[in-house]
Amino acid sequence: MCGIVGAVAKRNIVPVLVNGLLRLEYRGYDSAGLVVVHEGKLERVRSAGRVAELRQKSANTTGQLGIAHTRWATHGIPSERNAHPHMSRNLIAVVHNGIIENYEELRAELSEQGYEFTSDTDTEVIAHLVHSHYAQGNLLLATQTALSQLVGAYAIGVIAADNPQQLIAARKGSPLLLGVGEGENFVGSDMSALLQVTRNVVYLEEGDVVEVNLDSYRIFDEQGTEVQRPVQISELDNDSVELGEYKHYMQKEIHEQPQALANTLESVCNSQSLVPGIFGAEANSIFPKIESILILACGTSNHAGQVARYWLEEIAGIPCTVEIASEYRYRASVPNPNTLVVTISQSGETADTLAALNHAKATGHGYTLAICNVPESAIIRQSKLRLLTRAGPEIGVASTKAFTTQLAALFLLTLVMAKVRGRLDEKREQQFLHELRHLPAAMQKVLALEPQIAEMAKLFADKHHALFLGRGMHFPIAAEGALKLKEISYIHAEAYPAGELKHGPLALVDKDMPVVSVAPNDTLLEKLKSNLQEVRARGGELYVFADADTHIHASEGVHILQMPEHAGFLSPILHTAPLQLLAYYVALQKGTDVDKPRNLAKSVTVE
């Protein structure tokens, strides 16, 4: 969940480290730090604040070998003493992403050996452990030996004061990649940190340890055998991770949704028919065997799965269950070998979702499909089938374009399963393809409502609680809207199916409780109108995101945002954008940090 950058070069690498951390703050921003080797000594700079503060504190620091870290706190409160890098006897320095599960046992053993601990973190045991094996001066061997004693997940970078041109890095359960330069090399938690220096990258595999030098590198697998990993050229560019004309990454990424949807749907929308092969070569043989679908995901991705359940059961006629990934693996479930297990993750490294996938496979589920935004991620590699959501980098912690592209991918899955099961004739298939081709343009029309939503958000400036209502396949969209509002504005928000209002939540409704409703022009509209009347009868203030022709009119206490059109089954995708914009502009009213909300990080690589 933290961000790591490392470099070895013939130039001062402190700017590289700091700029890399700025690109990785979405992974954690409780504290930050760096350490370099300078004239045979470790020089460490740490800050309990953001990377911008670290940049100021390290302005006079120089070195040609170093590692840096931005933290999301697990063990120990956010503070300078708990900030990485951690050091052992001014000789070994370590940065770490992940959790060491046996750190208490190791800490006790190392304390008996005379090592002094100065932090509350689990990471510090790694530094002392490497030091305890460094008697021969072989940093690679010392690190490999230390790693063999660790239980848990990690991505680490290690340097030694007496070895000014060597960096050791390793990964197990947390992402890490190697950036290959000319006469210099780098490591980072993701590509965005390294775009400033190289586009040539090696994606380290599970258990890999890499020895990084100025002009070369060597990679060893978990058994210690030297291996070759391919060098790939990243398709990302610096513009994709720059703010450009926008105030925040979240705003930028909301407006990138039409293009992200077009990119995700490109291969399908340019064809005349849907084929299973878009999910991988084996899909042709697997999909006809599928009797049910199990979707595993967390947070926003789980909301995407909940929408997909409505689609899959109504359009494809296939039973679908959606599970919270962090709960699924801890209960006794009844596996069906003919179930397709679908995992959804923006990063593809979400620890709970990966663990749930592995649990499903261990119980006998052999058919697995990953929907993910990162092609080289663990969840892609560990799944039999896959579909990439080509949303591009998503920097803002609150997910936006990743969510809508996940929905688009899940709709494609729905249509392909319907076709395989004989529930999609050619005429209906062509109609759905036409609607998908129109989706980016329809999203652009919705985003044009931004000024109206910004005005509506001003009415939330003094609010502390909100209810979100939806019915049918729009209830998960209401839940996603509530999640966005609480994530970035810190307003307590809950979502309910509108029919549940009278079964408890109505007790909360008064003039100070805004009630936000998703109101598509569908078969449940009249039911929803009755639910909204229940709110008005109790003096509640309504904010209704209504399709055209819903005949819901603005009045005292009823604020209407009129959507441009009704999109049928694709309506949940379009109704998402105004709720994202509402959360964004309410957060601006509240003065919160939109892109980096407190206590959160984007890529949740710990359980």
C-alpha positions as CSV (number, residue, x, y, z in Angstrom):
1,M,0.0,0.0,0.0
2,C,3.1,2.2,0.3
3,G,5.2,3.6,-2.6
4,I,8.8,2.7,-3.3
5,V,11.4,4.3,-5.5
6,G,15.1,3.3,-5.8
7,A,17.9,4.4,-8.1
8,V,21.6,3.8,-8.8
9,A,23.2,6.3,-11.3
10,K,26.3,8.5,-11.9
11,R,24.2,11.6,-11.2
12,N,22.5,13.0,-8.1
13,I,19.4,10.8,-7.8
14,V,17.6,12.7,-5.0
15,P,15.3,14.6,-7.5
16,V,14.5,11.3,-9.2
17,L,13.5,9.8,-5.8
18,V,11.4,12.8,-4.8
19,N,9.7,13.2,-8.1
20,G,9.0,9.4,-8.1
21,L,7.4,9.6,-4.7
22,L,5.2,12.5,-5.8
23,R,3.8,10.2,-8.5
24,L,3.3,7.4,-5.9
25,E,1.5,9.4,-3.2
26,Y,-1.8,7.8,-4.2
27,R,-0.4,4.7,-2.6
28,G,0.0,6.4,0.8
29,Y,0.9,9.7,2.2
30,D,1.1,9.4,6.0
31,S,4.8,10.2,5.9
32,A,7.8,10.0,3.5
33,G,11.5,9.6,3.5
34,L,14.7,8.8,1.6
35,V,18.2,7.7,2.2
36,V,21.3,8.0,0.0
37,V,24.8,6.8,0.2
38,H,27.1,9.8,0.3
39,E,30.9,9.6,0.9
40,G,30.6,6.1,2.4
41,K,27.8,7.1,4.8
42,L,24.0,6.8,4.9
43,E,22.2,10.1,4.8
44,R,18.6,9.9,5.7
45,V,15.8,12.5,5.5
46,R,12.3,11.8,6.8
47,S,9.1,13.8,7.2
48,A,5.9,13.1,9.0
49,G,4.1,15.2,6.3
50,R,3.7,14.9,2.6
51,V,6.4,14.4,-0.1
52,A,6.4,18.2,-0.7
53,E,7.7,18.6,2.8
54,L,10.4,15.9,2.2
55,R,11.4,17.8,-1.0
56,Q,12.2,20.9,1.1
57,K,14.0,19.0,3.8
58,S,16.2,17.1,1.2
59,A,17.0,20.1,-0.9
60,N,20.7,19.9,0.0
61,T,21.0,16.1,0.0
62,T,23.0,14.4,-2.8
63,G,23.9,10.9,-3.6
64,Q,24.1,8.5,-6.6
65,L,22.5,5.5,-4.8
66,G,19.3,5.7,-2.8
67,I,15.9,4.5,-1.9
68,A,12.7,6.4,-1.0
69,H,9.3,5.7,0.4
70,T,5.9,7.2,0.9
71,R,3.9,5.5,3.6
72,W,0.4,4.3,4.4
73,A,0.6,3.4,8.1
74,T,-0.1,-0.2,9.3
75,H,2.3,-0.7,12.2
76,G,2.8,2.4,14.2
77,I,1.2,5.8,14.0
78,P,2.2,8.3,11.2
79,S,5.3,10.0,12.6
80,E,8.9,10.7,11.6
81,R,10.2,7.9,13.8
82,N,8.0,5.4,12.0
83,A,8.7,6.8,8.5
84,H,10.8,4.8,6.1
85,P,13.6,4.2,5.3
86,H,14.6,2.2,8.4
87,M,18.3,1.6,9.2
88,S,20.4,-0.8,11.1
89,R,23.6,0.5,12.8
90,N,24.1,3.1,10.1
91,L,25.1,0.5,7.6
92,I,21.9,-1.1,6.2
93,A,18.8,0.9,5.0
94,V,15.4,-0.6,3.9
95,V,12.1,0.5,2.5
96,H,9.2,-1.8,2.6
97,N,5.6,-2.1,1.3
98,G,3.5,-4.9,2.8
99,I,3.1,-6.6,6.2
100,I,5.6,-8.9,8.0
101,E,3.3,-11.3,10.0
102,N,6.1,-12.8,12.2
103,Y,7.7,-9.5,13.0
104,E,7.1,-9.8,16.7
105,E,9.0,-13.1,16.9
106,L,11.8,-11.7,14.8
107,R,11.9,-8.5,16.9
108,A,12.3,-10.5,20.1
109,E,15.1,-12.6,18.6
110,L,17.0,-9.6,17.2
111,S,16.6,-7.7,20.5
112,E,18.3,-10.6,22.3
113,Q,21.2,-10.2,19.8
114,G,21.6,-6.6,20.8
115,Y,19.7,-4.8,18.1
116,E,18.0,-1.6,19.2
117,F,14.6,-0.7,17.8
118,T,13.7,2.9,17.3
119,S,10.3,2.6,15.6
120,D,7.0,0.8,16.1
121,T,7.0,-0.7,12.6
122,D,7.3,-4.2,11.3
123,T,9.8,-3.0,8.7
124,E,12.6,-2.3,11.1
125,V,13.1,-6.0,11.6
126,I,14.1,-6.4,8.0
127,A,16.9,-3.9,8.3
128,H,18.3,-5.6,11.4
129,L,17.8,-9.0,9.9
130,V,19.7,-8.1,6.7
131,H,22.5,-6.6,8.9
132,S,22.7,-9.7,11.0
133,H,23.6,-11.7,7.8
134,Y,25.9,-9.1,6.3
135,A,29.1,-10.3,7.9
136,Q,30.6,-11.3,4.6
137,G,29.7,-8.0,2.9
138,N,27.5,-9.8,0.3
139,L,24.3,-7.7,0.3
140,L,22.5,-10.0,-2.2
141,L,23.1,-13.1,0.0
142,A,22.3,-11.3,3.2
143,T,19.0,-10.1,1.7
144,Q,18.1,-13.5,0.3
145,T,18.8,-15.1,3.7
146,A,16.7,-12.5,5.5
147,L,13.8,-13.0,3.1
148,S,13.8,-16.7,3.8
149,Q,12.9,-15.9,7.4
150,L,10.0,-13.5,6.7
151,V,6.4,-14.5,6.7
152,G,4.0,-12.1,5.0
153,A,3.9,-9.8,2.0
154,Y,6.6,-7.4,0.9
155,A,8.2,-5.3,-1.7
156,I,11.5,-4.0,-0.5
157,G,14.6,-2.0,-1.5
158,V,17.9,-2.5,0.4
159,I,21.2,-0.5,0.3
160,A,24.4,-0.6,2.3
161,A,26.7,2.3,3.2
162,D,29.8,0.5,2.1
163,N,28.4,-0.6,-1.2
164,P,27.8,2.7,-3.2
165,Q,26.7,1.2,-6.5
166,Q,24.4,-1.7,-5.6
167,L,20.7,-1.9,-4.8
168,I,18.8,-5.1,-3.9
169,A,15.1,-5.2,-4.4
170,A,12.5,-8.0,-4.0
171,R,8.8,-8.7,-4.2
172,K,6.4,-11.2,-2.7
173,G,2.7,-10.3,-2.6
174,S,3.3,-6.6,-3.4
175,P,4.2,-5.1,-6.8
176,L,7.6,-4.0,-7.8
177,L,9.3,-3.3,-11.1
178,L,12.7,-2.6,-12.5
179,G,13.4,0.4,-14.7
180,V,16.2,-0.1,-17.1
181,G,18.2,3.0,-18.2
182,E,21.6,3.7,-19.9
183,G,24.3,3.5,-17.3
184,E,21.7,3.8,-14.5
185,N,18.9,1.6,-13.2
186,F,15.8,2.0,-11.1
187,V,13.1,0.3,-9.1
188,G,9.6,1.5,-8.4
189,S,6.2,0.4,-7.1
190,D,4.6,1.2,-10.5
191,M,5.5,2.7,-13.9
192,S,4.3,6.2,-13.1
193,A,7.2,6.8,-10.8
194,L,9.8,5.9,-13.4
195,L,8.4,7.6,-16.5
196,Q,10.6,10.6,-15.7
197,V,13.7,8.4,-16.4
198,T,12.8,5.4,-18.6
199,R,10.1,3.6,-20.4
200,N,12.0,0.3,-20.4
201,V,10.7,-1.9,-17.6
202,V,11.0,-5.4,-16.2
203,Y,8.0,-6.6,-14.2
204,L,9.3,-8.7,-11.4
205,E,7.5,-11.9,-10.7
206,E,6.3,-13.3,-7.4
207,G,9.4,-14.2,-5.2
208,D,11.9,-12.4,-7.4
209,V,15.0,-10.8,-6.0
210,V,17.0,-8.4,-8.2
211,E,20.5,-7.1,-7.8
212,V,20.7,-3.7,-9.4
213,N,24.0,-2.1,-10.4
214,L,25.0,0.9,-12.6
215,D,25.3,-1.0,-15.9
216,S,23.6,-4.3,-15.2
217,Y,21.2,-6.2,-13.2
218,R,20.6,-9.9,-12.2
219,I,17.3,-11.4,-11.3
220,F,16.9,-14.5,-9.1
221,D,13.7,-16.4,-8.5
222,E,12.4,-17.6,-5.1
223,Q,14.7,-20.6,-5.2
224,G,17.7,-18.5,-5.8
225,T,18.1,-19.5,-9.4
226,E,19.2,-16.7,-11.8
227,V,16.4,-16.1,-14.4
228,Q,15.7,-13.9,-17.3
229,R,12.6,-11.6,-17.4
230,P,11.6,-9.7,-20.6
231,V,12.2,-6.0,-20.9
232,Q,9.0,-4.3,-22.0
233,I,8.4,-0.8,-23.3
234,S,5.7,0.9,-21.3
235,E,2.9,2.5,-23.3
236,L,2.4,5.2,-20.7
237,D,3.7,8.7,-21.2
238,N,4.3,11.6,-18.9
239,D,1.2,13.4,-20.2
240,S,-1.0,10.6,-18.9
241,V,0.1,11.3,-15.3
242,E,0.2,15.1,-15.5
243,L,-2.7,17.3,-14.3
244,G,-2.9,19.5,-17.4
245,E,-5.7,22.0,-17.3
246,Y,-7.5,20.3,-14.3
247,K,-7.4,21.3,-10.6
248,H,-7.2,17.7,-9.3
249,Y,-6.6,14.3,-10.7
250,M,-10.1,13.2,-9.7
251,Q,-11.6,15.9,-11.9
252,K,-9.2,15.0,-14.8
253,E,-10.1,11.3,-14.5
254,I,-13.8,12.0,-14.4
255,H,-13.5,13.9,-17.7
256,E,-11.3,11.1,-19.2
257,Q,-14.2,8.6,-18.9
258,P,-15.5,9.0,-22.5
259,Q,-12.1,8.2,-23.9
260,A,-11.5,5.4,-21.3
261,L,-14.8,3.8,-22.3
262,A,-14.0,4.2,-26.0
263,N,-10.6,2.5,-25.4
264,T,-12.0,-0.3,-23.4
265,L,-14.7,-1.0,-26.0
266,E,-12.6,-0.4,-29.1
267,S,-12.0,-3.9,-30.2
268,V,-15.6,-4.9,-29.7
269,C,-17.2,-1.8,-31.2
270,N,-15.2,-2.0,-34.3
271,S,-16.4,-5.6,-35.0
272,Q,-19.8,-6.8,-36.2
273,S,-20.3,-9.4,-33.6
274,L,-19.4,-10.5,-30.1
275,V,-17.1,-13.5,-29.6
276,P,-15.8,-15.2,-26.4
277,G,-12.2,-14.8,-27.6
278,I,-12.1,-11.2,-26.3
279,F,-11.6,-12.8,-22.9
280,G,-8.8,-15.1,-24.0
281,A,-8.1,-18.1,-26.2
282,E,-9.6,-20.6,-23.8
283,A,-12.9,-18.7,-23.4
284,N,-14.4,-20.5,-26.5
285,S,-14.1,-23.9,-24.7
286,I,-14.8,-22.6,-21.1
287,F,-17.9,-20.4,-21.5
288,P,-20.3,-23.2,-22.7
289,K,-19.5,-25.1,-19.5
290,I,-20.3,-22.3,-17.2
291,E,-23.4,-22.8,-15.0
292,S,-23.1,-19.8,-12.6
293,I,-20.8,-16.8,-12.0
294,L,-19.1,-15.8,-8.7
295,I,-17.8,-12.2,-8.6
296,L,-15.1,-11.3,-6.0
297,A,-14.1,-7.7,-5.4
298,C,-13.7,-5.0,-2.8
299,G,-15.0,-1.4,-2.5
300,T,-15.8,0.3,-5.7
301,S,-15.1,-2.8,-7.7
302,N,-17.6,-4.7,-5.6
303,H,-20.2,-2.1,-6.6
304,A,-19.4,-2.9,-10.2
305,G,-20.0,-6.5,-9.6
306,Q,-23.4,-5.8,-7.9
307,V,-24.5,-4.0,-11.1
308,A,-23.3,-6.9,-13.2
309,R,-25.4,-9.4,-11.2
310,Y,-28.6,-7.6,-12.5
311,W,-27.3,-7.7,-16.1
312,L,-26.1,-11.3,-16.0
313,E,-29.2,-12.7,-14.5
314,E,-31.7,-10.7,-16.6
315,I,-29.9,-10.7,-20.0
316,A,-27.8,-13.8,-19.9
317,G,-30.1,-15.8,-17.6
318,I,-27.2,-17.2,-15.5
319,P,-27.1,-17.2,-11.7
320,C,-24.7,-14.8,-10.3
321,T,-23.3,-14.2,-6.7
322,V,-21.3,-11.2,-5.7
323,E,-19.0,-11.5,-2.6
324,I,-16.8,-9.1,-0.8
325,A,-13.4,-10.5,-1.4
326,S,-12.1,-9.9,2.2
327,E,-15.0,-11.9,3.6
328,Y,-15.3,-14.7,1.0
329,R,-12.1,-16.6,2.0
330,Y,-13.1,-16.7,5.6
331,R,-16.3,-18.6,5.3
332,A,-17.2,-22.1,4.3
333,S,-18.6,-22.0,0.8
334,V,-19.9,-24.7,-1.5
335,P,-17.9,-24.7,-4.7
336,N,-19.3,-25.6,-8.1
337,P,-16.5,-26.5,-10.6
338,N,-18.6,-25.1,-13.4
339,T,-18.7,-21.7,-11.9
340,L,-16.8,-18.8,-13.5
341,V,-14.9,-16.9,-10.8
342,V,-14.6,-13.3,-11.9
343,T,-12.2,-11.0,-9.9
344,I,-12.3,-7.2,-10.4
345,S,-9.5,-4.9,-9.4
346,Q,-8.2,-1.6,-10.8
347,S,-4.6,-2.3,-9.8
348,G,-4.6,-6.1,-10.0
349,E,-2.6,-6.2,-6.8
350,T,-5.5,-5.8,-4.3
351,A,-4.4,-8.2,-1.5
352,D,-7.9,-9.3,-0.4
353,T,-9.0,-10.0,-4.0
354,L,-5.9,-11.9,-4.8
355,A,-6.3,-14.0,-1.6
356,A,-10.0,-14.6,-2.5
357,L,-9.0,-15.7,-6.0
358,N,-6.4,-18.2,-4.6
359,H,-8.9,-19.5,-2.1
360,A,-11.5,-20.1,-4.9
361,K,-8.9,-22.0,-6.9
362,A,-7.9,-24.0,-3.9
363,T,-11.5,-25.1,-3.3
364,G,-11.8,-26.4,-6.9
365,H,-12.7,-23.4,-9.0
366,G,-10.7,-23.9,-12.2
367,Y,-12.4,-21.3,-14.4
368,T,-11.2,-17.8,-13.5
369,L,-11.5,-14.4,-15.2
370,A,-9.8,-11.2,-14.2
371,I,-11.1,-7.7,-15.1
372,C,-8.3,-5.3,-14.4
373,N,-6.6,-2.1,-15.6
374,V,-3.0,-3.2,-15.3
375,P,-1.9,-5.8,-17.9
376,E,1.2,-7.1,-16.0
377,S,-0.6,-7.3,-12.6
378,A,-0.7,-10.4,-10.3
379,I,-4.4,-10.9,-10.8
380,I,-4.0,-11.0,-14.6
381,R,-1.2,-13.5,-14.4
382,Q,-3.0,-15.8,-11.9
383,S,-6.3,-16.0,-13.9
384,K,-7.1,-18.2,-16.9
385,L,-9.1,-15.5,-18.7
386,R,-8.8,-11.8,-18.7
387,L,-10.2,-8.5,-20.0
388,L,-8.3,-5.3,-19.7
389,T,-10.1,-2.1,-18.8
390,R,-8.0,0.4,-20.8
391,A,-8.7,3.3,-18.5
392,G,-5.1,4.4,-18.3
393,P,-3.4,5.6,-15.1
394,E,-5.8,6.5,-12.3
395,I,-4.0,8.7,-9.7
396,G,-6.9,10.0,-7.6
397,V,-7.5,7.7,-4.7
398,A,-11.3,7.8,-5.2
399,S,-11.9,5.6,-8.2
400,T,-13.8,7.1,-11.2
401,K,-12.8,6.0,-14.7
402,A,-11.7,2.6,-13.4
403,F,-15.2,2.0,-12.2
404,T,-17.1,2.9,-15.3
405,T,-14.7,0.9,-17.5
406,Q,-15.2,-2.1,-15.2
407,L,-18.9,-1.7,-15.8
408,A,-18.3,-1.7,-19.5
409,A,-16.2,-4.8,-19.3
410,L,-18.8,-6.6,-17.2
411,F,-21.5,-5.6,-19.7
412,L,-19.4,-7.2,-22.5
413,L,-19.2,-10.4,-20.3
414,T,-23.0,-10.3,-20.0
415,L,-23.5,-10.1,-23.7
416,V,-21.0,-12.8,-24.5
417,M,-22.5,-15.2,-21.9
418,A,-26.0,-14.4,-23.3
419,K,-24.9,-15.2,-26.8
420,V,-23.2,-18.5,-25.7
421,R,-26.4,-19.5,-23.9
422,G,-28.6,-18.7,-26.9
423,R,-30.3,-15.7,-25.3
424,L,-29.0,-13.0,-27.7
425,D,-30.3,-13.1,-31.2
426,E,-28.6,-11.1,-34.0
427,K,-31.0,-8.2,-33.9
428,R,-30.6,-7.6,-30.2
429,E,-26.8,-8.1,-30.4
430,Q,-26.6,-5.4,-33.0
431,Q,-28.8,-3.1,-30.9
432,F,-26.5,-3.6,-27.9
433,L,-23.4,-3.0,-30.0
434,H,-24.9,0.3,-31.3
435,E,-25.6,1.4,-27.7
436,L,-22.0,0.6,-26.7
437,R,-20.7,2.6,-29.6
438,H,-22.8,5.5,-28.5
439,L,-21.8,5.2,-24.9
440,P,-18.7,7.6,-24.9
441,A,-20.7,10.3,-26.6
442,A,-23.5,9.9,-24.1
443,M,-21.0,10.1,-21.3
444,Q,-19.7,13.4,-22.8
445,K,-23.2,14.8,-22.6
446,V,-23.6,13.9,-19.0
447,L,-20.3,15.6,-18.1
448,A,-21.6,18.8,-19.7
449,L,-23.9,19.0,-16.7
450,E,-20.8,19.8,-14.5
451,P,-21.8,23.5,-13.9
452,Q,-25.2,22.6,-12.6
453,I,-23.8,19.9,-10.3
454,A,-21.2,22.4,-8.9
455,E,-24.1,24.7,-8.0
456,M,-26.0,21.9,-6.4
457,A,-23.0,21.0,-4.3
458,K,-23.0,24.4,-2.6
459,L,-26.2,23.2,-0.7
460,F,-24.1,20.5,1.0
461,A,-21.5,22.9,2.5
462,D,-22.9,22.7,6.0
463,K,-24.1,19.0,5.9
464,H,-22.6,16.2,7.9
465,H,-24.8,13.2,6.8
466,A,-26.5,12.1,3.6
467,L,-28.7,9.2,2.3
468,F,-28.5,7.8,-1.2
469,L,-31.4,5.9,-2.7
470,G,-31.7,3.7,-5.8
471,R,-33.7,0.8,-7.0
472,G,-32.8,-2.3,-9.0
473,M,-29.5,-2.1,-10.9
474,H,-29.2,1.5,-9.8
475,F,-29.0,0.7,-6.1
476,P,-25.3,-0.2,-6.4
477,I,-24.8,3.1,-8.2
478,A,-26.3,4.9,-5.2
479,A,-23.9,2.9,-3.0
480,E,-21.0,4.0,-5.2
481,G,-22.2,7.6,-4.9
482,A,-22.4,7.4,-1.2
483,L,-18.9,5.9,-1.1
484,K,-17.5,8.7,-3.2
485,L,-19.0,11.4,-1.0
486,K,-17.7,9.9,2.3
487,E,-14.3,9.2,0.8
488,I,-13.4,12.7,-0.3
489,S,-15.7,15.1,1.6
490,Y,-15.9,13.1,4.9
491,I,-19.7,13.5,5.0
492,H,-21.2,10.3,6.5
493,A,-23.2,8.8,3.7
494,E,-25.2,5.6,3.4
495,A,-27.1,4.0,0.5
496,Y,-30.3,2.0,0.6
497,P,-32.6,0.4,-1.9
498,A,-35.4,3.0,-1.9
499,G,-38.0,0.4,-0.9
500,E,-36.0,-0.1,2.4
501,L,-36.4,3.5,3.4
502,K,-39.6,2.8,5.5
503,H,-37.9,-0.1,7.2
504,G,-35.6,2.1,9.3
505,P,-33.6,4.8,7.6
506,L,-36.7,7.1,7.3
507,A,-36.1,7.8,11.0
508,L,-33.0,9.8,10.1
509,V,-34.7,12.1,7.5
510,D,-35.2,15.7,8.4
511,K,-34.3,19.1,6.8
512,D,-30.6,18.6,7.6
513,M,-30.4,15.2,6.0
514,P,-30.0,15.5,2.2
515,V,-31.4,12.5,0.3
516,V,-29.8,11.9,-3.1
517,S,-31.8,9.7,-5.5
518,V,-30.9,8.0,-8.8
519,A,-34.1,8.1,-10.8
520,P,-33.8,6.4,-14.2
521,N,-36.8,6.2,-16.5
522,D,-37.3,2.4,-16.0
523,T,-39.9,0.0,-14.8
524,L,-39.3,0.9,-11.1
525,L,-39.7,4.6,-11.6
526,E,-43.3,4.8,-10.2
527,K,-42.2,2.8,-7.1
528,L,-39.3,5.2,-6.6
529,K,-41.6,8.2,-6.9
530,S,-43.6,6.9,-4.0
531,N,-40.4,6.5,-1.9
532,L,-39.4,10.1,-2.7
533,Q,-42.8,11.3,-1.5
534,E,-42.2,9.6,1.8
535,V,-39.0,11.7,2.2
536,R,-40.8,15.0,1.3
537,A,-43.6,14.2,3.8
538,R,-41.0,14.1,6.5
539,G,-39.4,17.4,5.5
540,G,-36.5,15.8,3.8
541,E,-34.5,17.7,1.1
542,L,-34.3,15.7,-2.2
543,Y,-31.6,15.8,-4.8
544,V,-32.8,13.8,-7.8
545,F,-30.7,12.7,-10.7
546,A,-33.5,12.0,-13.2
547,D,-33.7,10.8,-16.7
548,A,-35.6,12.6,-19.4
549,D,-39.3,12.1,-19.3
550,T,-39.5,11.0,-15.7
551,H,-41.9,13.8,-15.0
552,I,-40.2,14.6,-11.6
553,H,-40.3,18.3,-11.3
554,A,-38.3,20.8,-9.2
555,S,-40.1,22.4,-6.3
556,E,-39.4,23.6,-2.8
557,G,-37.1,21.0,-1.2
558,V,-36.8,19.0,-4.5
559,H,-33.7,19.7,-6.6
560,I,-33.6,18.1,-10.0
561,L,-30.6,17.3,-12.3
562,Q,-32.0,16.4,-15.6
563,M,-30.0,13.7,-17.4
564,P,-29.7,14.0,-21.2
565,E,-31.2,10.6,-22.2
566,H,-32.1,7.2,-20.9
567,A,-29.6,4.5,-21.8
568,G,-31.5,1.4,-20.9
569,F,-29.3,-1.3,-19.5
570,L,-26.3,1.0,-19.8
571,S,-28.0,3.7,-17.6
572,P,-25.9,2.8,-14.5
573,I,-22.7,3.8,-16.3
574,L,-24.1,7.2,-17.2
575,H,-25.7,7.8,-13.8
576,T,-22.3,7.3,-12.1
577,A,-20.6,10.4,-13.5
578,P,-22.9,13.1,-11.9
579,L,-22.6,11.4,-8.5
580,Q,-18.8,11.5,-8.9
581,L,-19.0,15.2,-9.8
582,L,-21.3,15.9,-6.8
583,A,-18.8,14.3,-4.5
584,Y,-16.0,16.2,-6.1
585,Y,-17.6,19.6,-5.8
586,V,-18.9,18.9,-2.2
587,A,-15.3,18.1,-1.3
588,L,-14.2,21.5,-2.7
589,Q,-16.9,23.1,-0.6
590,K,-15.6,21.3,2.5
591,G,-12.0,22.2,1.7
592,T,-10.7,18.6,1.9
593,D,-7.8,17.0,0.0
594,V,-9.7,15.6,-3.0
595,D,-7.0,13.4,-4.5
596,K,-5.5,12.2,-1.2
597,P,-8.3,11.7,1.4
598,R,-7.2,11.1,4.9
599,N,-6.5,7.6,6.1
600,L,-6.8,6.1,2.6
601,A,-4.6,4.9,-0.2
602,K,-5.4,3.7,-3.6
603,S,-3.7,0.4,-4.2
604,V,-4.6,-1.7,-1.1
605,T,-1.9,-4.3,-1.1
606,V,-2.3,-5.4,2.6
607,E,-5.2,-7.4,4.1
